Amino acid sequence: MKKVLAGALLAASFAAPAMAWEGNVVACYDKVWVPAKYGYKQHLIMASHTEWEYKNGQMIKVHYPAVYKESKHMVKEGYYVAKKAACK
């Protein structure tokens, strides 16, 4: 029985390299991170307007531009993509 077991182990050790997969490399890819995309929206805080003011004995016309507050929101989360690369 010991001889049969030893023979089987010996046969398996010689047969293992012949059973190995021998495929060809077709293409290589790297894992690349694509950052998240954000959208921006402007909210009007104060509309533009023109006022008359009295300064140094004169009437002057002053224009005040519109004031906006910008908010940022995520449109699409970041993700990984496979990019074709040179094989190492």
Number of C-alpha atoms within 10 A of each C-alpha: 6 7 8 9 10 11 12 11 12 11 11 12 11 10 11 9 10 9 9 8 7 8 6 6 7 6 9 12 12 13 11 12 12 11 11 11 11 11 10 11 11 11 11 12 10 12 10 11 10 10 9 10 11 9 8 7 6 8 10 12 10 11 11 11 11 11 12 13 10 9 10 10 10 11 11 11 10 12 10 11 12 11 11 12 11 8 10 4
